Amino acid sequence: MRILLAADPMIPVPPVGYGGIERIVDALLRHYRAAGHTVGLVGHPDSTSPADAFFPLPGATPTGRLDTLRNALAVRRAARTFRPDVLHSFARLAYLLPLLPTALPKVMSYQRHTGPRQIRWAARLGGDSIRFTGCSEFICAQGRPGGGEWTAIPNFAELEKIAFSPAVAADAPLVFLSRVEAIKGPELAIAVARASGRRLLIAGNRAAAGPQLEFWNREIAPHLGRDGVEYVGEINDAQKNDLLGHAAAMIVPIQWDEPFGIVFAEALAAGTPVITCARGALPEIIAEGRTGFFMRSVADGVAAVKRLAELDRAACRREAETRFSLAVCADRYLALYAASAGPRR
């Protein structure tokens, strides 16, 4: 099968640092090529993913009108040149506009919040040629009122890059691994760790200016270096593997409706249970009392830490293997491609 993948223009595929969607696109591309498919890529000019054909996007801004037009035309040129059996876009829906009325099978994937308003016109123009996916049922529920056929296919962890740790030390720390900003709840993770008498390692990128820097200075910085709370900075894959593998639990008490959160699947892959809040897609990822616990307050978080010994780290890994692995999720996309392209060819 000839598959053309599209990503937004802001971050290369794969990303050098942060870039969840770009990691997903890169992993799918490599998996498909290893399975014998021919794969093209449309994305940031500095992308280095080993595609059979690469088509750079000329517009650097994702939402500016001129750059949107330039990128939409670039996607159309890529489709005409590459002649795919299916175009799978993780980029902006507007980039598909010139191709929507055509018979080319298209899959539009949402990794972020959406709504029926923007879906409605695409479903009408694309008709049977376009199908939609969301990284969770939570996201699909946002898009379905706009029309079209929707399938929930979760994000995944590359299991071969994450070592399973069947046991950790009795004094293993808690880990906060995410962007260090208010919607991720790092200040709540600090409060839980201090009240539990547990060390907390905070890893992730943080803002250098604006309201989130003010949040950092007010809620995070005063606690660093005290009561076992440490900030280790933004980490690479090897450091992430080591951090999760030696953690008693990952605690990320999200304060917004998370579309998915790849790091939660990565924690399970390491065998590390998760303490978080039951918002957005998290109830679809974490099984309460089996692979983690949900908290609504600091007291809930403290109670969850006390119950970590009840959880089986092997069960966490099995959950990642059966539901959130690259192989499982890539096969689901391939089945969708076949259903999209088969009847129309």
N, C-alpha and C positions, 0 to 999 in steps of 0.2 A: 504494500500500500504506500502511496505517496502522501505524506502528511506535512502540511505547512503549519507551523506554530508561530504565533504572534505574541509579543510582549510589549509593554509600554516603553517609552523612550528614555525614562529618567535614569535607569540603572542597568548596567551591562548584564548579560546572561552568560555565565553565572555571575553573581555579584561578588565584589571583592570583600565586602563586609556585610552589613545588613541588607536584606532583600529577600523576603520570604517567597513572593510569587516568582521571582527570577530563579530561585533555587528549584522550585517546582518545575518550571519550564525546562531548565537544564537537565534535571534528572529524567524527565519524560523523554527528552530528545535522545539522551544517551541510551536509555532503556529500549526505545523503539529501534534505534539503529542496530543495537546488539541483537535484536530479534529479527533483523533482516529487512526492516522497512527503510524507505528513503525519506529523509526528513529535511525540510527546509526551515529556516528561522528568519523571522522579521523582528528587529529589535534595535536596541541602542548600538550605535556604530562601533563601540569598543567591545562588543560581545565576543567571547572566545569559545563558546560552546561548539563542539565539533560537528556542525551541521553539514549535510551534503551540499547545501547551497545557502548563502547568507544574503539578506537584503536589509541594509541599514535604513532606519527611519530618519528622515532629514530634519524633522521638527523636534526640538529639545523639550518644549513645554507640552504637557499632556492635554491642556484645556484651552489654550489660546486658539482663536478662530483660524488664523493663517496656518499655524503649525498643525492644527487638526485637519485642515484641508490637505496640506502637503503630505501628512502621514496617511490619510485615507487613500490618496492617489498612489502613494508608495505601496500600500498593501494591495491595491488593485493590480499594479504593475508586477508585484511579486507573484500574485496568483496567475496572471497571464503568462509569465515567464516559466514558473515552476510547474504549472498545470497539476495541482494536487488533486487527489481523490477526495480530500476533506481539508478544510481550513479550520484550525482550532485556535481561537483567539482568547488570550488572557489580557488583552489590551483594552482600550476604550471602545465601547460599542460604536461610537461615531466613525471609527476607522473602517467599519464594515459597510458604511452607507452605500458606496458605489457598487458593492457586490450583493447587497441584499436582494435586488430584484432578479438576480441571475440564478441558474439552476445549481450552481456550485454548492455542495453540501457544506454547511457551516455549523460549528459548535462554538457558542459564546459562553465562557466560564466566568463566574463571579466569585471573587475571593474577598469582596468587600460588600458593604451595605448597598442595597439597590432599592428600587421601588417600581410600581406598575407604570408610572408615567413615562419613563424612558424605555421601558420594555414594549409598551403598547404599539408604538409606531414601527419598531423593528419587527415585531411579530406579524404585523399586517403586511409590511413590505416584503419580508422574507418568506412568509407562508411556510410551506412544508420544507423549505430549504434550510431553515435554521432551527437548531435545538439549543436549549439552555441548560447549563449546570450551575449548581452552587456548591461551595465547599462544605455545606451543612444543610440540613433541613430547615434550620433557622433562616438561612439566606434564601433558600428556594421559596419559603413561605412569603417572603417579601416580594419576590418577582412574579409568582404565579398569577396574582390578580391582573397583571398586564397581558396575560395570554401566553401562548407558546407551550411547548412540551418541556418540562423541567425534570432533571435528575440530580439527586444529591450524591456527589462523589467527594469523599473527604480528602483533605491534604494528608501527607504521609511523611514518614521518616525513612531515610536510607539506612536500613538495619545493619548493613555491612560496615557502616561508618560509626556505629554506636555499640560499644561493648556492653553486654549484659553483666550486671553485678548482682549475683544472687544474695549477697550479704554485705553489710557495712558495719563499721565499728560502732560500739555502743554509744560513743560520744560524737557520732557523725553529725555534721552541721545540717541545718536547713539551708536551702538555696533559693534565692530569688533570681530568676533568669528571664529577662524581658527588657524592653525599653523602660528606663527609670523615669516614669512620668505618672501623673496623678491617676489616669484611667487604669493603670495596672496595679495600683494599691501597694506600692513598696513601703509606705509608712505603716500600713496595717501589718505587713510581714514583719517589720521591725518590732512593732508592739507585741505581736504574738511570740516572736523569738525571745524578747526580753522577759515577758511574763512566764514563759516556759523554761527559762534558764538555759536556752539552747543558743549555740553560735549561729550566726546568719551570714552567709556570703552573698553579696549582691553583685550580679554580673549583668552587663548590658550597656548600650549606649545611652548617653544623657544629653540634654539640651545645653547649648553654649550661650543661649540668650533667650529673652522673652519670659512669658509666664511660667514655663516649665523650669527655667533656671531659678526663678524665684521660689518655685515649689521645692526644688532641690535644696536651695540654701535654707529654707525654712523647716522642711520636714525630714530631710535625709542627712545633710552634712553634719548637724549637731550631734548625731548619734554615732558617727563613724569613729572607729577606734575605741569604742566604749562597749562594755558588756558583750564582747564577742561579735560585734557588728562590723563587717569590713566590706569595702567596695573594691572589687578586683578589676573593674573596667570592662570594656568590650572585649569579647573573647573569640578565638577562632574555633574551628571544629574540633581540633585535638584537645584544646582546653575545655570545651563544652563536654566532650566525652569524659574527661577526667573529673570535672566538677559534678556532673550528674551521677557518675558511677560511685562517687564517694559521699553522696548526700543521703540523709535519712528521708528527706522528702523535698520536693520542689513546692514552694509556697508562692503563688502569684494570685492574690485576692482581687481579681479584676473588678473594676468599678464602672464598666460599660458593657454593652452587649457585644461580646467577642464573636466575630464571624467564624473563626475556627481557632487559630493559634497553633502553629506547627510545633512550637516548643513543648506543648503538652503531649503530643505524640512522641516526641523525642525523649521526654522524661520516661514515659511508659516503656519505650524501647530499651532504656538503660535499666529497667526494673525499678525505677524510682516512683513511688506513689506521689500523688498530687493533692495539695490542699488549695482550694480556690473557691470561687463563688458561682452559684448556679445561674449564670446569666449567659445570654446568647447561645452559642453552640456547646458550651461546656457540659450540659447534661447529656449531650450526645457522645461525648468523649470519655468522661470519667464516670465509672460505676460506683456510686456511693457505697462505702463499706467494703468494696472489693479492690478497686484500683486507686482509691483516694477518698477524700472527704470534702463536703461543701461547708462553707462557713458564712454566717450572716453578721457575725460580730467577732471582736477580738476574743471574747470568752469561748465562742465556738471554735476558733482557731486553736486556742490552748487545749481544749478538749480533744481536738483532732490529733494534735501532736502526741498527747498521752496515749492515743489508741493506735499509733503507727505500727506497733508490734503485732497487731491483729492482722495486718495486711501481708499478703504473699507476694514478694517481688517477682516470682516466676509468673504469677497471674498477670502482672502488669506487662511483662514481656510478651506473653501469649496474646494479650489484647492488641499489642502493637503488630505482632506477626499476622494475626488473622484479619485485622480491620484497617490498620494504618501503615502497611508496608508499600513500598514502591511497586512491587510486582502485583499486588492485589489491586491497587488503585489504577495502575496503568492498564491492566486487563479490562477493568470496567470502562475506561475511556475507549479502548480499542473496540469493545463490544458496541459502544455507542457510535463510533465511527462507522462500523460495519452496518449498523441499522440505518444510519443516516445516508450512507453512500450506496448501499446495495440496491434498494428499490429504484434508485434514480438513474442507475447506469445501464 
